[in-house]
Amino acid sequence: MKVEQKGHITIIKDTQGNLYSFLEKVTHEHNSYKNQNLILDITSDKNVSIKDIKLFSDLSKTHKKGKKSFVIVTEEIDFSDVPEKLIVVPTLLEAFDIIDMEEIERDLGF
């Protein structure tokens, strides 16, 4: 797991290719990141399924309660199958764009 800080955003990259242990680590250390917008980069895992992505639902819900963004980056899924409550994008650039838009929406009171 590699953690990188860019301003008000924390990027957590899975370096092991094991989605379950990655989710466990991020969930366990969530208090360290709860005041930051989060990008979870799981592009290293080439066998990600929608079922795997759905495992992040509880963590996403918990994180969003704190009025912070939670975005998952992966290239390996059909994005039309992603549940609406999760934000999943294919690139880090799109993840940054989503967070910027959500920050603007929060500033405007939406």
N, C-alpha and C positions, 0 to 999 in steps of 0.2 A: 504494500500500500504506500503510495507516494502522495504527500500532501503539499499543495502549493497555494500560496496566498497572493491574490491579485486585487489590491484595494479592498472592496467590500465583498469580495467573492473568494470562497475557498474551493479549490479543485482537488478532489480526491480520486486518484487513479488506481485502478485495480492492476497490480503488477504480477499477481499470481495466476490469473486465469481461472480462479475458483470463486464463482459468484456467491456461493453460500457462505464461505468463510469471510469474504469481503463484506457482505451484508452484515454478518455478525460483528465484525470489527467496527464498522461505521456506526451501527446501532449502539454498541457498547461505549463508543467514544462520542456519542452525539452531543453530550453536554458541552464538549469542547468547541463544537461548531454551531450550536443552536442560535447564536447571534449573528451568523454570517449567511449570505446566500450560498447555496451549495450546488456544485456541479459534480456528479458522480460519473467518472469516465470509465466505462466498462468495454471500450473498444478492443481491448486485448483478448477478450473472451469471444471466440468466433462461433460458439454454440449456444448463444443466447436465444431463448424463446419468449413468447408472450407470457407464458406461465412463469418464467423466471423474473421477468420485469414486474409482474404483479406482486411478487414477494416484497417489493419496495413500497407498496401502498401504505402500510402502517407507518413506516418511517417518514414518508412524504407527508402524510396527514399530520403527524406530530410536528414536523418541521414547519409546515405552513401555518400552524396555529400561532406561531411566533412572528407572523407577518414577514416571513423570509421566503425566498424562492428556492425551489428544489427541482433540479433538472438532471435527467439521465442522458448520457451520450452513448449511443451504440449505432452501429451500421447494419446489424445483422437481422433486423426484424421487419415485418410488414407494419408500417406505421399506422395504417388504417385500423389495425386490430388493437391498438393501445387504448386502455380505458381513459375516459376524459379526465379523470382525477389525477392522472400522471402526465408529466411533461417529458417526452422523450424526443430527442433530436439526433440527427446523424453526425453533426460536427460540433466542435468546441465553439466555433464562431457563432453558430446558431444559438448555442446555449447562452453565450454572453448577450446576444441580441434579445433573447427571451427575458433574461434577468433585467436588462435595461428597460424593456417595455413594462414589466411588472413593477419595477421601482417607480416609474412615471405614474402608473395607475394608482399605486399606493399613495404617492404624493398628492394626487388629485382627489383622493378619497374614494376610489372605487373598490 
